Amino acid sequence: MGLSEEQRALVGTVRDFTRREVAPVASAMDRADAYPADLVGRMRELGFFGATISEEYGGSGAGAETYALLIEELAKGWMSLAGVLNTHLLVAHMIEVSGAPEQRERFLPAMARGERRAALCITEPDAGTDVAAIKTRAVRDGDDYVVNGRKQFITNARSASVYAIVCKTDETADPPRRGISLLLGEKRPGLNVTRDIPKLGYHGVETCEVAFEDYRTPATNLLGGVEGEGFRQVMGGLELGRINVAARAVGVARAALEAAARYAQERRTFGKPIAEHQAIQQKLADMATQVKAAHLLTMDAARKKDRGERADLDAGMAKLFASETCLTVATEAMRIHGGVGYTQDLPVERYFRDAPLMIIGEGTNEIQRQVIARSLLRNYPSGDFLFEAGL
């Protein structure tokens, strides 16, 4: 399926931005692990923070497919920038889908303009993939909820002004997921960013520990106004998050493939470019095939979400395959470059360090395999899910 004129224009805008403004500084900023304030400001000017927010609230109203194209191009320039958008737009999606009208009116317009940015607080020291095991508690006290607990690996924790806090409002619920709610918090006493967590890659974007200590947020900030809906709200949002991670992986893989193909045509050994050696050609062929398959899986999942269909199976497949592809392609690109690929003189080592995040982020690939298998067995018992799904 070809791109629409609107999608082509968006891809062109993002590509021009990454080539002119991101590529020249990405490696230096990555090494410095410096927050890219100027680039984030430009992303705000270009409307990226409102990409998936409806026009009714001042956003662009882009669907998941168009959003995936944006993220793919942005990650191709510097994957960290795509992370700035992910939790922000994931939270915006949850507010738009599940929030009360007053909550949508209060939060979404400023988020669409990038004036307010969002962080999603799920993971805890003892709970990540198993969301139902979270220990952060929220107790109703008059017109407020009082929150206590610790979160970790929180992207945008320092730059955010809206926090989507996944917490337990009923510790006796059976199953435990029915006791989970989602509160929207804002910066005020009791919310403390306690530590920046050093990382292998994914530099420039803060990843932090956050402590909630008798933190109060108004009861009107309970997403949707009903307790016990948080697990469902988060799982629906993570479909978009997994499409984002898959698109990020495709973007980094494309960058690695492009670098490898270019270097293979320039580097000469035994009197000819290494691109003319069969071993290198086989690597490039496999890399290109995997990148295209990952892109197509990601676009397919995004289109399904745009049609309003349940996309957990498809988003899981896309995230699984694209992230594994990214790690493979980044590794092969480094091998094609030889010794220089291991140095900081070229961005290939950055692709190699960034790639592992995607096999972990938005649910590890091990849990993706479980999601895929369970959905396959539950919904397509014959095993021929392509036929049964009408593909």
C-alpha positions as CSV (number, residue, x, y, z in Angstrom):
1,M,0.0,0.0,0.0
2,G,1.5,3.3,-1.1
3,L,1.8,6.4,1.1
4,S,-0.7,9.2,0.9
5,E,0.5,12.7,-0.1
6,E,0.1,13.8,3.6
7,Q,2.2,10.9,4.8
8,R,4.9,11.6,2.1
9,A,5.0,15.2,3.3
10,L,5.4,14.2,6.9
11,V,8.2,11.7,6.1
12,G,9.9,14.5,4.1
13,T,9.6,16.9,7.0
14,V,11.1,14.4,9.5
15,R,13.8,13.3,7.1
16,D,14.8,16.9,6.4
17,F,14.9,17.6,10.2
18,T,17.0,14.6,11.0
19,R,19.5,15.2,8.2
20,R,19.9,18.9,8.8
21,E,19.6,19.2,12.6
22,V,19.9,15.8,14.2
23,A,22.6,13.9,12.3
24,P,25.3,16.5,12.7
25,V,25.0,16.5,16.5
26,A,23.6,13.1,17.5
27,S,26.8,11.3,18.2
28,A,28.3,14.1,20.2
29,M,25.2,14.6,22.3
30,D,24.9,10.8,22.8
31,R,28.5,10.7,24.1
32,A,27.8,13.7,26.4
33,D,24.5,12.1,27.5
34,A,23.1,15.6,27.3
35,Y,19.3,16.3,27.2
36,P,18.6,17.5,23.6
37,A,16.7,20.6,24.7
38,D,17.1,22.5,21.4
39,L,16.1,19.5,19.3
40,V,13.1,18.8,21.5
41,G,12.2,22.5,21.1
42,R,12.3,22.0,17.3
43,M,10.2,18.9,17.6
44,R,7.6,21.0,19.5
45,E,7.7,23.6,16.7
46,L,7.1,20.9,14.1
47,G,4.1,19.6,15.9
48,F,5.5,16.2,16.8
49,F,4.1,16.3,20.4
50,G,0.6,16.4,19.0
51,A,1.0,13.8,16.3
52,T,-1.6,11.3,17.4
53,I,-3.8,13.7,19.4
54,S,-7.1,14.6,17.7
55,E,-7.5,17.9,15.9
56,E,-10.3,18.6,18.3
57,Y,-7.7,19.1,21.0
58,G,-5.1,20.9,18.8
59,G,-3.2,17.9,17.6
60,S,-2.5,16.5,14.1
61,G,-4.9,13.6,14.4
62,A,-2.4,11.2,12.8
63,G,-3.2,7.5,12.9
64,A,-0.9,4.8,14.2
65,E,0.4,4.2,10.7
66,T,1.4,7.8,10.1
67,Y,2.9,7.9,13.6
68,A,4.9,4.8,13.0
69,L,6.4,6.5,9.8
70,L,7.3,9.6,11.9
71,I,9.0,7.5,14.6
72,E,10.9,5.3,12.0
73,E,12.4,8.4,10.4
74,L,13.2,10.1,13.7
75,A,14.8,7.0,15.1
76,K,16.9,6.6,12.0
77,G,18.5,10.0,12.9
78,W,18.7,9.4,16.7
79,M,16.7,6.8,18.5
80,S,16.6,8.8,21.8
81,L,14.4,11.5,20.2
82,A,11.7,8.9,19.5
83,G,11.8,8.0,23.2
84,V,10.9,11.5,24.1
85,L,7.7,11.1,22.2
86,N,6.7,7.6,23.1
87,T,5.4,7.9,26.7
88,H,4.1,11.4,26.0
89,L,1.8,10.2,23.2
90,L,1.1,6.9,25.0
91,V,-0.3,8.9,27.9
92,A,-2.2,11.2,25.6
93,H,-3.7,8.2,23.9
94,M,-4.9,6.8,27.2
95,I,-6.4,10.2,28.2
96,E,-8.2,10.6,24.9
97,V,-9.5,7.0,24.8
98,S,-10.4,6.5,28.5
99,G,-10.4,10.0,30.1
100,A,-13.5,11.9,31.1
101,P,-14.4,14.9,28.9
102,E,-13.1,17.4,31.5
103,Q,-9.8,15.5,31.7
104,R,-9.4,15.5,27.9
105,E,-10.1,19.3,27.8
106,R,-7.7,20.0,30.7
107,F,-4.7,18.0,29.6
108,L,-4.7,17.3,25.8
109,P,-4.5,20.8,24.3
110,A,-1.3,21.7,26.2
111,M,0.1,18.3,25.6
112,A,-0.6,18.7,21.8
113,R,1.4,22.0,21.8
114,G,4.2,20.3,23.7
115,E,3.8,22.8,26.5
116,R,3.2,20.0,28.9
117,R,4.9,16.6,28.4
118,A,4.0,13.3,30.0
119,A,5.7,10.4,31.7
120,L,4.2,7.0,32.3
121,C,5.0,5.5,35.7
122,I,4.5,1.7,35.6
123,T,7.7,-0.2,36.3
124,E,8.8,-0.7,39.9
125,P,11.9,-2.4,41.5
126,D,9.9,-5.6,41.9
127,A,7.4,-5.3,39.1
128,G,7.9,-4.6,35.4
129,T,6.5,-7.1,32.9
130,D,4.1,-8.3,35.6
131,V,2.1,-5.1,35.9
132,A,-0.4,-6.7,38.3
133,A,2.4,-7.1,40.9
134,I,2.9,-3.4,41.4
135,K,3.0,-2.2,45.0
136,T,2.5,1.6,44.7
137,R,-0.7,2.4,46.7
138,A,-3.2,5.1,46.3
139,V,-5.7,5.7,49.2
140,R,-8.7,7.9,48.9
141,D,-8.6,10.7,51.4
142,G,-11.5,13.2,51.0
143,D,-11.2,14.9,47.6
144,D,-7.7,13.5,47.0
145,Y,-5.8,10.3,46.5
146,V,-2.6,9.8,48.6
147,V,0.1,7.9,46.7
148,N,3.0,6.1,48.2
149,G,5.5,3.9,46.3
150,R,8.6,3.9,44.0
151,K,8.9,3.7,40.2
152,Q,11.9,3.1,38.1
153,F,13.0,3.4,34.5
154,I,10.7,6.4,34.0
155,T,11.4,8.2,30.7
156,N,10.8,11.9,30.7
157,A,10.7,11.9,34.5
158,R,12.5,15.3,34.9
159,S,11.1,17.1,31.9
160,A,7.5,16.0,32.3
161,S,4.7,17.9,34.0
162,V,2.0,15.2,33.7
163,Y,2.6,11.8,35.3
164,A,0.3,8.8,34.6
165,I,0.7,6.8,37.8
166,V,-0.2,3.1,37.7
167,C,-1.2,2.2,41.3
168,K,-3.2,-0.1,43.5
169,T,-6.5,1.3,44.8
170,D,-7.8,-2.1,46.0
171,E,-5.2,-4.5,47.4
172,T,-7.8,-7.2,48.1
173,A,-9.0,-7.5,44.4
174,D,-9.0,-10.9,42.9
175,P,-7.4,-11.1,40.4
176,P,-5.0,-8.4,41.4
177,R,-5.3,-6.5,38.1
178,R,-8.8,-5.5,39.0
179,G,-7.4,-3.4,41.8
180,I,-5.2,-1.3,39.6
181,S,-6.1,2.3,38.7
182,L,-4.4,5.1,36.8
183,L,-4.0,8.5,38.3
184,L,-2.9,11.6,36.5
185,G,-0.5,13.6,38.6
186,E,1.3,16.9,38.3
187,K,4.5,18.2,39.9
188,R,3.9,19.0,43.5
189,P,5.3,18.1,46.9
190,G,5.6,14.3,47.5
191,L,6.7,13.5,43.9
192,N,10.5,13.3,43.9
193,V,12.8,12.3,41.0
194,T,15.5,10.6,43.1
195,R,18.0,9.3,40.6
196,D,19.1,9.3,37.0
197,I,19.9,5.7,35.9
198,P,23.1,5.3,33.8
199,K,22.4,3.3,30.6
200,L,24.4,1.4,28.0
201,G,22.7,3.4,25.2
202,Y,19.6,5.5,24.8
203,H,21.5,8.5,26.0
204,G,20.2,12.1,26.2
205,V,16.8,11.0,27.4
206,E,16.4,10.9,31.2
207,T,15.6,7.5,32.7
208,C,14.9,7.9,36.4
209,E,13.7,6.6,39.7
210,V,10.6,8.4,41.1
211,A,9.4,8.2,44.7
212,F,5.9,9.1,45.7
213,E,5.8,10.0,49.4
214,D,2.4,11.0,50.7
215,Y,1.9,12.5,47.3
216,R,-1.6,14.0,46.8
217,T,-3.5,14.2,43.5
218,P,-7.1,15.2,43.2
219,A,-9.7,12.5,42.9
220,T,-10.8,14.2,39.7
221,N,-7.5,13.0,38.2
222,L,-8.6,9.3,38.4
223,L,-8.5,8.4,34.7
224,G,-12.1,7.8,33.5
225,G,-13.4,8.4,37.0
226,V,-13.7,4.7,37.9
227,E,-11.3,2.7,40.0
228,G,-10.0,-0.7,38.8
229,E,-9.8,0.2,35.1
230,G,-6.1,1.0,35.1
231,F,-4.8,-2.4,33.9
232,R,-7.1,-2.3,30.9
233,Q,-6.2,1.3,30.1
234,V,-2.5,0.6,30.3
235,M,-2.7,-2.5,28.1
236,G,-4.7,-0.6,25.4
237,G,-2.1,2.1,25.5
238,L,0.8,-0.3,25.2
239,E,-0.4,-1.4,21.8
240,L,0.6,2.0,20.5
241,G,3.7,1.9,22.6
242,R,4.8,-1.4,21.0
243,I,4.2,0.0,17.6
244,N,6.4,2.9,18.6
245,V,9.2,0.5,19.7
246,A,8.9,-1.6,16.6
247,A,9.1,1.6,14.4
248,R,12.1,2.8,16.4
249,A,13.8,-0.6,15.8
250,V,13.1,-0.4,12.1
251,G,14.6,3.2,12.0
252,V,17.8,2.1,13.8
253,A,18.1,-1.0,11.6
254,R,17.7,1.2,8.5
255,A,20.4,3.5,9.7
256,A,22.8,0.6,10.3
257,L,22.0,-1.0,6.9
258,E,22.6,2.3,5.1
259,A,25.9,2.8,6.9
260,A,27.0,-0.8,6.1
261,A,26.0,-0.5,2.4
262,R,27.8,2.8,2.0
263,Y,31.0,1.6,3.8
264,A,31.0,-1.7,1.9
265,Q,31.2,0.3,-1.4
266,E,34.0,2.6,-0.2
267,R,36.2,0.1,1.7
268,R,38.6,-1.8,-0.5
269,T,40.4,-5.1,0.2
270,F,42.3,-7.3,-2.1
271,G,42.0,-4.8,-4.9
272,K,38.2,-4.3,-4.9
273,P,35.4,-2.8,-2.8
274,I,34.3,-5.3,0.0
275,A,30.8,-5.0,-1.4
276,E,32.0,-7.2,-4.3
277,H,32.9,-10.0,-1.9
278,Q,30.3,-12.7,-1.7
279,A,30.4,-12.9,2.1
280,I,29.5,-9.2,2.4
281,Q,26.8,-9.4,-0.2
282,Q,25.1,-12.2,1.7
283,K,25.1,-10.2,4.8
284,L,23.6,-7.2,3.1
285,A,21.0,-9.3,1.4
286,D,19.9,-10.8,4.7
287,M,19.9,-7.4,6.4
288,A,17.8,-5.8,3.8
289,T,15.3,-8.6,3.7
290,Q,14.9,-8.5,7.5
291,V,14.5,-4.7,7.6
292,K,11.8,-4.8,4.9
293,A,9.9,-7.6,6.7
294,A,10.1,-5.7,10.0
295,H,8.8,-2.5,8.4
296,L,5.9,-4.3,6.8
297,L,5.0,-6.0,10.1
298,T,5.0,-2.7,11.9
299,M,2.9,-1.0,9.2
300,D,0.4,-3.9,9.3
301,A,0.0,-3.7,13.1
302,A,-0.4,0.1,12.9
303,R,-3.1,-0.2,10.2
304,K,-5.0,-2.7,12.2
305,K,-5.0,-0.3,15.2
306,D,-6.2,2.5,12.9
307,R,-9.1,0.3,11.9
308,G,-10.1,0.1,15.5
309,E,-9.4,-3.6,15.8
310,R,-7.6,-5.3,18.6
311,A,-3.9,-5.3,17.7
312,D,-2.1,-7.0,20.6
313,L,-1.1,-10.0,18.6
314,D,0.1,-7.9,15.6
315,A,1.8,-5.2,17.7
316,G,3.5,-8.0,19.7
317,M,4.7,-9.7,16.5
318,A,6.0,-6.4,15.1
319,K,7.8,-5.4,18.2
320,L,9.3,-8.9,18.6
321,F,10.5,-9.2,15.0
322,A,11.6,-5.6,14.5
323,S,13.6,-5.5,17.7
324,E,15.4,-8.8,17.1
325,T,16.1,-7.6,13.5
326,C,17.5,-4.3,14.8
327,L,20.0,-6.1,17.1
328,T,21.0,-8.5,14.3
329,V,21.4,-5.8,11.7
330,A,23.3,-3.4,14.0
331,T,25.7,-6.3,14.9
332,E,26.2,-7.2,11.2
333,A,26.8,-3.6,10.3
334,M,29.6,-3.4,12.9
335,R,31.1,-6.6,11.5
336,I,31.1,-5.2,8.0
337,H,32.8,-2.1,9.3
338,G,35.5,-4.2,11.0
339,G,37.7,-2.4,13.6
340,V,36.5,1.1,12.8
341,G,32.9,0.1,13.6
342,Y,33.9,-0.5,17.2
343,T,35.2,3.1,17.6
344,Q,33.3,6.3,18.2
345,D,34.5,7.8,15.0
346,L,31.4,6.4,13.3
347,P,27.8,6.1,14.5
348,V,27.6,2.3,14.0
349,E,28.7,1.7,17.6
350,R,25.7,3.9,18.7
351,Y,23.3,1.8,16.8
352,F,24.8,-1.3,18.4
353,R,24.4,0.2,21.9
354,D,20.8,1.5,21.2
355,A,19.5,-1.7,19.7
356,P,19.2,-3.8,22.9
357,L,16.7,-1.3,24.4
358,M,14.1,-2.4,21.9
359,I,14.2,-6.1,22.9
360,I,13.4,-5.0,26.5
361,G,11.2,-1.8,26.2
362,E,7.4,-2.0,26.3
363,G,7.6,-5.6,27.5
364,T,10.5,-7.9,27.0
365,N,10.6,-10.1,23.9
366,E,10.1,-13.1,26.1
367,I,6.7,-11.8,27.2
368,Q,5.9,-10.8,23.6
369,R,6.3,-14.5,22.7
370,Q,3.9,-15.4,25.4
371,V,1.4,-12.8,24.3
372,I,1.7,-14.0,20.7
373,A,1.3,-17.7,21.6
374,R,-1.6,-17.2,23.9
375,S,-3.4,-15.1,21.3
376,L,-2.7,-17.6,18.6
377,L,-4.0,-20.6,20.7
378,R,-7.1,-18.6,22.0
379,N,-8.2,-17.0,18.7
380,Y,-6.8,-19.2,16.0
381,P,-6.9,-22.8,17.4
382,S,-6.2,-24.4,14.0
383,G,-2.8,-22.7,14.0
384,D,-3.4,-21.3,10.5
385,F,-3.9,-17.7,11.8
386,L,-3.2,-16.1,8.4
387,F,-6.1,-17.9,6.8
388,E,-8.4,-17.5,9.8
389,A,-7.6,-13.8,10.1
390,G,-8.5,-13.3,6.4
391,L,-5.0,-12.1,5.4
